[in-house]
Amino acid sequence: MPTAHRVVIAVFPDVDLLDVTGPAEVFALANRETAGRAGYRVRLAGPTAGAVRTSAGVQLLADTAFGDVGDQVDTLLVPGAVDMTADGPRARTDPAVVAWVKETAPHARRVASVCVGAHVLAAAGLLDGKTATTHWSTSAQLAADHPQITVDPDPIFVRSACGRLWTGAGISACLDLALALVAEDLGEQTALTVARQLVLYLKRQGGQSQFSVPLSRPAAGRRDIDELRLWISEHLDEDLSAQTLADRMCLSERHFARVFKQETGSSPAAYVEAARVETARRLLETTDCPLDQVAAAAGLGSAETLHRAFRRQLATTPAAYRRRFRTRSA
């Protein structure tokens, strides 16, 4: 099998298990789906070769020690580990791991962090002057510890302007990051094929939020409101006025609006618009449909309404969003 893509994943005590196995599975599926032409060769490197206990209690076997990796690295992947404190999770930056990453990174074609692994890249000085993301729970720590880094806690992953450094959110976002690396190497179609094998609903783009509209709000105390939110997501191109939703709930419009805001923190109109904008974002990322078609499919009616909604929700225009996040052709 070709060895053009030598992927080295760092492992160390208490590393997050999925941060390691998720990307490894993506690369393995890319090999399988291309009959070996992808050429990914994944190796785990640890402080020493042998068993490493993960945060899940499951042991991994490091193929090689840090000192034996050498300089023939295509992709260096750095996952993370956290320590639980009274103030919540704090990303761990082991000095030995940081030193090895700092030494090895210059020899790699690209370097990517998974989840709180961004803290390791930051401690190694690789993210200075750049925009980076990490798991939302430690983003404030990253910003406080490294004020020279622009920390954006929202995206699923961020690729630096030079294209060589990637930082990913956590935890399942490791799959999105790995798929993006596959897309860069082998084209979008191969990445989509791998995503289908993983039974992922959608290969998400880096600019998408770590939270979809339903996930960005806590579960409601009332089951019927949660069921209504699901129904809304499945009928975005229909009439979703407050009166229509109130009728579905068998409530007066005034009482419904009060209950909905109490349970979700948002008015019905604002919630529906946010859900429709999220759908429009996906269409802008993955299709070349004209703006009026995107607006219609998302339930926003017209390109003008789509434009206003994007300004309110994202402080940008649909066209600018598409230019930044449109998936490249294979």
KOLLUMMAR-542166 format. One record per residue (C-alpha): residue in one letter; x, y, z. Coordinates in steps of 0.25 Angstrom, whole numbers, padded with zeros to 4 digits, m for minus. Layout:
<filos>
A_X_Y_Z
...
</filos>
This chain:
<filos>
M_0000_0000_0000
P_0005_0014_m0003
T_0011_0021_0009
A_0009_0036_0004
H_0000_0039_0017
R_0007_0035_0029
V_m0002_0039_0040
V_0004_0039_0054
I_m0006_0041_0066
A_0000_0044_0080
V_m0005_0036_0091
F_m0002_0038_0106
P_m0009_0035_0119
D_m0024_0039_0120
V_m0025_0043_0106
D_m0039_0043_0101
L_m0042_0030_0094
L_m0051_0035_0083
D_m0041_0046_0079
V_m0031_0035_0075
T_m0040_0024_0070
G_m0050_0033_0062
P_m0039_0039_0053
A_m0032_0025_0051
E_m0045_0019_0047
V_m0048_0030_0037
F_m0034_0028_0030
A_m0036_0013_0031
L_m0049_0014_0023
A_m0043_0024_0013
N_m0033_0013_0010
R_m0044_0002_0009
E_m0053_0011_0000
T_m0041_0014_m0010
A_m0036_0000_m0010
G_m0023_0004_m0003
R_m0020_0016_m0012
A_m0023_0026_m0001
G_m0009_0022_0005
Y_m0012_0025_0020
R_m0003_0018_0029
V_m0007_0021_0044
R_0003_0020_0055
L_0001_0023_0070
A_0012_0029_0077
G_0014_0030_0092
P_0024_0034_0103
T_0028_0019_0102
A_0023_0008_0092
G_0013_m0001_0098
A_0000_0000_0107
V_m0006_0014_0109
R_m0018_0015_0118
T_m0029_0025_0113
S_m0039_0033_0120
A_m0049_0022_0117
G_m0041_0012_0124
V_m0038_0005_0111
Q_m0024_0002_0108
L_m0018_0006_0094
L_m0004_0001_0089
A_0006_0011_0085
D_0013_0006_0073
T_0025_0014_0076
A_0031_0024_0086
F_0032_0039_0083
G_0047_0038_0081
D_0046_0028_0070
V_0036_0035_0061
G_0046_0042_0053
D_0043_0053_0043
Q_0035_0046_0032
V_0022_0050_0037
D_0011_0055_0027
T_0000_0058_0037
L_0002_0060_0052
L_m0011_0058_0060
V_m0011_0063_0075
P_m0023_0059_0083
G_m0025_0063_0098
A_m0028_0060_0112
V_m0035_0067_0123
D_m0034_0068_0138
M_m0047_0070_0146
T_m0046_0081_0156
A_m0056_0088_0165
D_m0058_0098_0154
G_m0060_0088_0143
P_m0051_0082_0133
R_m0037_0087_0130
A_m0029_0083_0118
R_m0016_0076_0122
T_m0003_0080_0115
D_0008_0070_0119
P_0022_0076_0117
A_0027_0064_0111
V_0016_0063_0101
V_0017_0078_0098
A_0032_0077_0096
W_0031_0066_0086
V_0020_0073_0078
K_0028_0085_0077
E_0040_0077_0072
T_0032_0069_0062
A_0022_0079_0056
P_0032_0086_0047
H_0035_0073_0040
A_0020_0070_0037
R_0012_0074_0025
R_0001_0078_0034
V_m0003_0078_0049
A_m0017_0076_0055
S_m0022_0076_0069
V_m0034_0069_0073
C_m0043_0074_0084
V_m0035_0080_0096
G_m0022_0076_0088
A_m0022_0090_0084
H_m0016_0094_0097
V_m0004_0085_0094
L_m0002_0092_0081
A_m0004_0105_0088
A_0006_0102_0099
A_0016_0098_0087
G_0015_0112_0081
L_0008_0107_0069
L_m0004_0115_0069
D_0001_0129_0073
G_m0005_0140_0064
K_m0016_0130_0059
T_m0030_0127_0061
A_m0033_0113_0067
T_m0045_0105_0073
T_m0046_0095_0084
H_m0056_0088_0092
W_m0066_0098_0097
S_m0064_0094_0112
T_m0049_0099_0111
S_m0049_0110_0101
A_m0049_0121_0113
Q_m0037_0114_0118
L_m0030_0114_0105
A_m0033_0129_0103
A_m0028_0132_0117
D_m0015_0124_0116
H_m0012_0129_0102
P_m0017_0143_0099
Q_m0009_0143_0086
I_m0018_0133_0080
T_m0032_0137_0075
V_m0041_0126_0081
D_m0054_0123_0074
P_m0062_0113_0082
D_m0073_0112_0072
P_m0068_0105_0060
I_m0066_0090_0058
F_m0052_0092_0053
V_m0043_0103_0048
R_m0033_0103_0038
S_m0022_0113_0039
A_m0019_0123_0028
C_m0007_0116_0024
G_m0015_0103_0022
R_m0005_0095_0030
L_m0011_0096_0044
W_m0024_0090_0048
T_m0032_0091_0061
G_m0044_0083_0064
A_m0055_0084_0074
G_m0059_0072_0083
I_m0063_0061_0084
S_m0070_0054_0072
A_m0065_0066_0063
C_m0052_0058_0062
L_m0060_0051_0051
D_m0063_0064_0044
L_m0048_0068_0045
A_m0043_0055_0039
L_m0053_0055_0028
A_m0048_0069_0024
L_m0034_0064_0024
V_m0038_0053_0015
A_m0046_0063_0006
E_m0033_0071_0005
D_m0025_0059_0001
L_m0034_0051_m0008
G_m0046_0060_m0011
E_m0060_0063_m0006
Q_m0066_0050_m0012
T_m0057_0041_m0005
A_m0060_0048_0008
L_m0075_0047_0006
T_m0074_0032_0003
V_m0066_0030_0016
A_m0077_0039_0023
R_m0088_0029_0018
Q_m0080_0017_0023
L_m0080_0024_0037
V_m0095_0026_0036
L_m0093_0041_0038
Y_m0105_0049_0035
L_m0097_0060_0029
K_m0082_0063_0027
R_m0082_0076_0034
Q_m0073_0087_0029
G_m0064_0094_0039
G_m0071_0107_0040
Q_m0083_0101_0045
S_m0086_0102_0060
Q_m0083_0092_0070
F_m0098_0092_0074
S_m0109_0091_0064
V_m0122_0099_0067
P_m0128_0088_0075
L_m0116_0085_0083
S_m0112_0099_0086
R_m0124_0100_0095
P_m0126_0091_0107
A_m0137_0081_0107
A_m0151_0086_0111
G_m0157_0082_0124
R_m0170_0079_0115
R_m0169_0067_0106
D_m0179_0074_0097
I_m0170_0086_0094
D_m0158_0076_0091
E_m0167_0069_0081
L_m0172_0082_0075
R_m0157_0086_0073
L_m0155_0073_0066
W_m0167_0075_0057
I_m0163_0089_0054
S_m0149_0084_0049
E_m0157_0074_0039
H_m0166_0084_0034
L_m0158_0097_0032
D_m0164_0100_0018
E_m0178_0100_0023
D_m0186_0111_0031
L_m0179_0112_0044
S_m0186_0124_0049
A_m0188_0126_0064
Q_m0203_0124_0062
T_m0201_0111_0054
L_m0192_0105_0065
A_m0201_0109_0076
D_m0213_0102_0069
R_m0204_0090_0068
M_m0202_0091_0083
C_m0217_0094_0085
L_m0213_0106_0093
S_m0217_0121_0090
E_m0206_0128_0083
R_m0202_0137_0095
H_m0201_0126_0105
F_m0193_0117_0095
A_m0183_0129_0092
R_m0181_0130_0107
V_m0180_0115_0110
F_m0170_0113_0098
K_m0161_0125_0102
Q_m0161_0120_0117
E_m0157_0106_0112
T_m0147_0109_0101
G_m0142_0123_0104
S_m0147_0128_0091
S_m0159_0133_0084
P_m0166_0124_0074
A_m0162_0133_0063
A_m0148_0134_0066
Y_m0146_0119_0068
V_m0153_0116_0055
E_m0144_0126_0048
A_m0131_0121_0054
A_m0135_0107_0050
R_m0138_0111_0036
V_m0124_0119_0035
E_m0117_0106_0039
T_m0124_0098_0028
A_m0120_0110_0018
R_m0106_0109_0023
R_m0105_0094_0020
L_m0111_0097_0006
L_m0101_0108_0003
E_m0089_0099_0008
T_m0093_0087_m0001
T_m0101_0092_m0013
D_m0100_0102_m0024
C_m0115_0105_m0023
P_m0118_0120_m0026
L_m0122_0128_m0013
D_m0136_0128_m0016
Q_m0137_0113_m0017
V_m0129_0112_m0004
A_m0139_0122_0003
A_m0151_0114_m0002
A_m0145_0100_0002
A_m0142_0106_0016
G_m0155_0112_0018
L_m0150_0127_0017
G_m0158_0130_0005
S_m0150_0139_m0003
A_m0135_0143_m0005
E_m0138_0156_0001
T_m0143_0149_0014
L_m0132_0140_0014
H_m0122_0152_0013
R_m0129_0159_0025
A_m0129_0146_0033
F_m0114_0143_0031
R_m0111_0158_0035
R_m0119_0156_0048
Q_m0114_0142_0051
L_m0099_0142_0046
A_m0096_0156_0043
T_m0092_0152_0029
T_m0099_0150_0015
P_m0103_0137_0009
A_m0093_0140_m0003
A_m0081_0143_0007
Y_m0085_0130_0015
R_m0085_0122_0003
R_m0071_0127_m0002
R_m0065_0123_0011
F_m0071_0110_0014
R_m0075_0104_0000
T_m0071_0090_m0001
R_m0060_0088_m0012
S_m0063_0079_m0023
A_m0056_0066_m0024
</filos>
